[in-house]
Amino acid sequence: MYNNNGSSSTPSSSSSSSEAGDMKSALFSPGEPLRQPRTTPPASDGGSRSPIPSGHNSSSAVDALVKNSKLSAAAPEFVPGNYASFQDDVYSDGSEDYYPETSLADFVQDFVSHLNSSPGSFESEIDYITDMLNSCVTTEEILQELVELIYVQSTSIPNFAYTGARLCNHLSHHIRLSPASGNFRQLLLQRCQTQFEQREQAVRGDPGTQKRFHYYVLFLGELYLNLEIKSRKDTPGRANVLLGALKELLNTLFSHADDPNLMCAVKLLKLSGSILDDTWKEKGQSDMDEIIKKIEDVLLDVKCSRDVKQMLLKLVELQSSNWGRVHTASVSSDATPDNDPNYFMNEPTFYTADGTPFTAADPEYSDKYQEILDREDYFPDAYEENGNDFAMRKSEANRRRTLLSHQARND
């Protein structure tokens, strides 16, 4: 409607110019927006004025504000009253208190979890663990706490009984603190004795109590096999007190012959039955025969599951076969096919001309081996590459062949 450059098609009078200026000023008043916002009430008819004056008056007002302001650039930082400030710990070189100190329980939990997940690292880690424990265990109370922590871990974590028993054996020889109440091994055996005295209540308890008791029984079996006690002759031996405890625990389990108790007894006997049997026989005791008799009574009288009965039958067969062990001849030179069932176990395997394998146990061994010797005489170059190995096998085979020929003549 209006040209911003001020040019028009016809000239206008001064009154017209003044009237147009007033209209333009009214339309573009700085105190009134072009369009009212939807969320605000309409402006009053009288209009409103801008809080900041325009032109040179604006700069003078700002200067006045700056001169009268009490703000300072050097003022402290403003912090709201309900704001909780966080202050970092001050680091000091050489200070061991910068990081929070680990408790003995946390340290035991950490290395037990590590050994349980990586049992193969036992040999490489045990010296470091022992050094750390020796630096921590400085009083009788801390030593008792250590024994309790390791005992609880060894009797509550599945499949940790063996590693726990090895750990106890090592610490019993390397924990330096030995107060009047007892060293590590003595305190450990006292703790086991406390649980042993509660066996009658535990074996009849709820499933959770029974499960913890069974873990204890298996740990005691591992402890008997792994805990070394030096005698007066400095030769390591086993703790006889554990031998008697295991017998009583077996009697307790068979006296309350439900499936969980019977399975625990089978596991204990498969673990340590051969050692227990040998030890009792050396002492002239027939304790293993009594245990086998209890098993047979259970098979006849007790109503247990078919799977448990099969486990018990297999255990009786295992004991009757000397726990699966095969005794070899004491002197290898005296071994014959008659007195040594493993006589042919490590024999080399030969092959005939058509590729048929045979060993010294073959009835036609002599004839077949003679064919190989004849081939060696006719084709010596073919045997030069592995001549030393073949010569050794040849010498041993000749010895076997001589023994077989003597046996044939005797028969």
C-alpha positions in Angstrom: 0.0 0.0 0.0 2.9 2.3 0.9 6.3 2.6 -0.9 9.2 2.3 1.5 11.4 4.5 -0.7 9.0 7.4 -0.2 8.0 7.8 -3.9 4.4 8.1 -4.9 2.5 8.5 -8.1 0.9 11.9 -7.0 2.3 14.5 -4.6 0.5 15.0 -1.3 -0.1 18.0 1.0 1.6 18.5 4.4 -1.6 17.7 6.2 -1.9 14.5 4.3 1.6 13.5 5.1 1.1 14.3 8.8 -2.1 12.2 8.8 -0.4 9.3 7.1 2.5 9.4 9.6 0.1 9.3 12.6 -1.7 6.3 11.0 1.6 4.5 10.4 2.7 5.2 14.0 -0.5 3.8 15.3 -0.3 0.7 13.3 3.4 -0.2 14.3 3.4 1.0 17.9 6.4 -0.7 19.6 4.3 -1.4 22.7 1.7 -3.4 20.9 2.4 -6.6 19.0 1.1 -7.2 15.5 -1.1 -10.1 16.6 -2.2 -10.9 20.0 -0.9 -14.3 21.4 -3.6 -17.0 21.7 -2.7 -17.6 25.4 -2.8 -14.1 26.6 -5.8 -11.8 27.1 -6.2 -9.0 24.6 -4.4 -5.8 25.2 -6.3 -2.9 26.8 -7.5 -0.1 24.6 -5.0 2.3 26.1 -2.1 0.1 24.9 1.1 -0.5 26.8 4.5 1.0 26.7 7.8 -0.7 26.3 9.8 -1.2 29.6 13.0 -0.3 27.8 13.1 3.1 26.2 14.2 3.4 22.6 17.0 5.5 21.1 19.7 7.2 23.1 17.6 6.9 26.3 18.2 3.1 26.2 22.0 3.3 26.5 21.8 5.8 29.3 19.4 3.6 31.2 21.9 0.6 30.9 24.7 2.8 32.1 22.6 3.7 35.1 22.0 0.1 35.9 25.6 -0.8 35.7 26.7 2.0 38.0 24.0 1.2 40.6 24.5 -2.7 40.5 26.0 -4.4 43.5 27.1 -7.5 41.5 30.8 -8.3 41.4 32.8 -10.6 39.1 34.8 -11.7 42.1 31.7 -12.9 44.1 31.7 -16.5 45.3 29.8 -19.1 43.3 26.1 -19.2 44.1 24.9 -22.6 45.4 21.3 -23.2 46.2 20.5 -24.1 49.8 19.2 -27.6 49.1 22.1 -28.6 46.9 24.3 -31.4 48.3 27.9 -30.7 47.2 30.2 -33.6 46.3 33.8 -33.4 47.3 36.4 -35.7 45.8 38.8 -37.6 48.0 42.1 -35.9 48.1 44.8 -38.0 46.6 48.2 -38.2 48.4 51.1 -40.0 47.0 52.2 -43.1 49.0 49.0 -43.2 51.0 47.3 -46.6 51.3 44.1 -45.1 52.6 43.1 -43.5 49.3 41.2 -46.7 48.2 38.7 -48.3 50.6 40.2 -51.1 52.6 39.0 -54.6 51.6 37.7 -56.7 54.5 38.9 -60.3 55.2 35.4 -61.7 54.2 35.5 -59.9 50.9 39.0 -61.1 50.1 38.2 -64.7 51.0 35.0 -64.5 48.9 37.0 -63.1 45.9 39.8 -65.7 45.9 37.4 -68.6 46.6 35.2 -67.6 43.7 38.3 -67.4 41.5 39.6 -70.8 42.5 36.1 -72.3 42.1 35.9 -71.0 38.5 39.5 -71.6 37.7 40.8 -74.6 39.8 43.7 -75.0 37.5 45.2 -71.7 38.8 45.6 -73.1 42.3 49.3 -73.7 42.1 50.1 -70.3 40.6 47.8 -68.3 42.9 48.2 -70.0 46.3 51.4 -68.3 47.3 50.0 -64.8 46.7 46.8 -65.8 48.6 48.9 -67.1 51.5 51.0 -63.9 51.6 47.9 -61.7 51.7 46.3 -63.8 54.4 49.5 -63.7 56.5 49.5 -59.9 56.3 45.9 -59.8 57.4 45.8 -62.5 60.1 47.5 -60.9 63.0 45.3 -61.8 66.0 43.5 -64.9 67.3 40.1 -63.5 66.5 41.0 -62.9 62.8 42.4 -66.4 62.5 39.2 -67.9 63.9 37.3 -65.7 61.4 39.4 -67.0 58.6 38.8 -70.7 59.5 35.1 -70.1 59.7 35.0 -68.3 56.3 36.9 -71.1 54.5 34.9 -73.8 56.3 31.6 -72.2 55.2 32.7 -71.7 51.6 34.0 -75.3 51.4 30.8 -76.8 52.7 28.3 -74.7 50.8 29.7 -74.3 47.3 29.0 -77.3 45.0 32.1 -79.0 43.7 34.4 -76.9 45.8 35.2 -79.6 48.4 38.3 -80.9 46.7 39.8 -77.4 46.1 38.7 -76.3 49.6 40.5 -79.3 51.1 43.7 -78.5 49.2 43.4 -74.9 50.3 43.1 -76.0 54.0 46.1 -78.3 53.7 48.3 -75.5 52.3 47.2 -72.9 54.8 47.6 -75.4 57.7 51.4 -75.5 56.8 51.9 -71.8 55.9 49.7 -69.6 58.1 52.3 -68.3 60.5 50.1 -67.2 63.4 49.7 -70.0 66.0 48.0 -68.7 69.2 47.4 -70.7 72.4 43.9 -71.7 71.2 45.4 -73.6 68.3 46.9 -73.1 64.8 44.9 -73.1 61.6 44.6 -76.9 61.3 43.6 -77.4 64.9 40.9 -74.7 64.7 39.6 -76.2 61.5 39.3 -79.7 63.0 37.5 -78.2 66.0 35.1 -76.5 63.6 34.5 -79.9 61.9 34.0 -81.5 65.3 31.3 -79.0 66.1 29.3 -80.0 63.0 30.0 -83.7 63.6 28.3 -83.6 66.9 25.1 -82.3 65.2 25.0 -85.2 62.7 21.9 -86.9 64.2 19.8 -83.7 63.9 21.2 -82.8 60.5 20.6 -86.2 58.9 16.9 -86.0 59.8 16.4 -82.3 59.0 14.6 -80.6 56.2 16.0 -80.9 52.6 18.1 -77.8 53.0 19.7 -79.0 56.3 20.3 -82.4 54.8 22.0 -80.8 51.7 24.4 -78.8 53.8 25.1 -81.9 55.9 26.0 -83.9 52.8 28.3 -81.1 51.6 30.0 -81.3 55.0 30.4 -85.1 54.7 32.0 -84.9 51.2 34.3 -82.1 52.4 35.4 -84.2 55.3 36.2 -87.1 52.9 38.3 -84.7 50.8 39.9 -83.4 53.9 40.9 -86.9 55.0 42.5 -87.5 51.6 44.3 -84.1 51.3 45.2 -82.9 54.8 48.7 -83.9 55.6 49.9 -84.1 59.1 53.7 -84.6 59.7 54.6 -87.3 62.2 57.7 -87.4 64.4 59.6 -88.9 61.5 58.6 -85.9 59.3 56.7 -88.2 57.0 53.3 -86.8 56.0 50.3 -88.9 57.1 46.6 -88.6 57.3 44.5 -87.4 60.3 43.4 -90.5 62.2 40.6 -88.5 63.9 39.0 -88.0 60.5 39.2 -91.8 59.8 37.0 -92.5 62.8 34.6 -89.6 62.0 34.0 -90.9 58.5 33.1 -94.3 59.8 30.6 -92.8 62.2 29.2 -90.6 59.4 28.7 -93.6 57.2 26.8 -95.4 60.0 24.6 -92.4 60.5 23.8 -92.1 56.8 22.9 -95.8 56.5 20.9 -95.7 59.8 18.6 -93.1 58.1 18.4 -94.7 54.7 16.4 -92.4 52.5 17.5 -91.7 49.0 19.5 -88.5 49.6 21.4 -90.0 52.5 22.2 -93.2 50.6 23.4 -91.2 47.6 25.7 -89.2 49.8 27.1 -92.4 51.4 27.7 -93.9 47.9 29.6 -90.7 46.8 31.7 -90.8 49.9 32.7 -94.4 49.4 33.4 -93.9 45.7 35.6 -91.0 46.7 37.5 -92.5 49.6 36.5 -96.2 49.9 39.7 -97.7 48.6 41.9 -95.6 51.0 39.6 -96.3 53.9 39.6 -100.0 53.1 43.4 -100.1 52.9 43.8 -98.2 56.1 41.4 -100.4 58.1 43.1 -103.5 56.8 46.5 -102.3 57.8 45.1 -101.8 61.3 43.6 -105.2 61.3 40.0 -103.9 61.4 37.1 -105.2 59.4 35.2 -101.9 59.3 34.7 -102.0 55.5 33.1 -105.5 55.8 30.6 -104.1 58.3 29.8 -101.2 55.9 29.2 -103.6 53.0 26.9 -105.7 55.3 24.9 -102.5 56.0 24.6 -101.9 52.3 23.3 -105.4 51.7 20.8 -105.0 54.5 19.6 -101.8 52.9 19.1 -103.6 49.6 17.1 -106.3 51.2 14.9 -104.4 53.6 14.8 -100.7 52.8 12.4 -99.3 50.2 14.5 -97.0 48.2 14.3 -96.0 44.5 15.5 -98.3 41.8 18.3 -95.9 40.8 19.7 -95.8 44.3 19.6 -99.6 44.5 21.5 -99.8 41.3 24.1 -97.4 42.7 24.4 -99.5 45.8 24.8 -102.7 43.8 27.5 -101.1 41.6 29.3 -100.0 44.8 29.3 -103.6 46.2 30.7 -104.8 42.9 33.4 -102.1 42.9 34.5 -103.1 46.4 34.6 -106.8 45.6 36.9 -106.0 42.6 39.4 -104.2 44.9 37.8 -100.9 44.0 38.7 -101.3 40.4 42.4 -101.5 41.0 44.6 -104.1 39.3 47.8 -105.0 41.2 50.8 -105.5 38.9 53.8 -107.7 39.6 56.2 -106.0 41.9 59.2 -106.7 39.6 58.6 -106.2 35.9 61.2 -108.8 35.0 59.2 -111.4 36.8 56.0 -110.6 35.0 54.4 -113.2 32.8 51.1 -113.5 30.9 49.9 -115.7 33.8 50.6 -113.4 36.8 50.3 -110.0 35.2 47.0 -109.1 33.4 48.6 -106.0 32.0 51.5 -108.0 30.5 50.5 -107.1 26.9 49.0 -103.7 27.6 52.0 -101.6 26.4 53.2 -103.9 23.7 54.0 -102.3 20.3 51.7 -103.0 17.4 53.2 -104.6 14.2 51.7 -105.1 10.8 52.0 -108.0 8.4 52.7 -107.7 4.7 48.9 -107.3 3.9 48.5 -104.6 6.7 47.0 -106.8 9.4 47.9 -105.5 12.9 49.2 -107.9 15.5 50.8 -107.7 19.0 52.6 -110.2 21.3 49.3 -111.3 22.6 48.4 -112.8 19.2 48.6 -116.6 19.2 50.5 -116.5 15.8 52.8 -113.7 17.0 56.0 -115.7 16.5 55.3 -116.6 12.9 54.1 -113.2 11.9 57.0 -111.5 13.6 59.4 -113.8 11.8 58.0 -112.6 8.5 58.8 -109.0 9.4 62.4 -110.1 10.3 62.7 -111.8 6.9 61.5 -108.7 5.1 64.1 -106.6 7.0 66.8 -109.0 5.8 65.6 -108.8 2.2 64.9 -105.0 2.2 67.2 -103.4 4.8 67.0 -99.9 3.2 63.3 -99.7 4.0 64.0 -99.9 7.7 67.0 -97.5 8.0 64.8 -94.4 8.5 63.5 -95.6 11.8 66.2 -98.1 12.5 66.8 -97.2 16.2 63.2 -97.4 17.1 62.7 -100.6 15.2 65.8 -102.1 16.8 64.4 -101.4 20.3 61.1 -102.9 19.5 62.8 -105.9 17.9 64.9 -106.5 21.1 61.8 -106.3 23.3 59.8 -108.5 21.0 62.5 -111.1 20.9 62.4 -111.2 24.7 58.6 -111.6 24.6 58.9 -114.3 22.0 61.4 -116.3 24.2 59.1 -116.1 27.1 56.2 -117.3 25.0 58.2 -120.2 23.7 59.2 -121.2 27.2 55.6 -121.1 28.2 54.5 -123.2 25.3 57.1 -125.9 26.2 55.9 -125.9 29.8 52.3 -126.4 28.7 
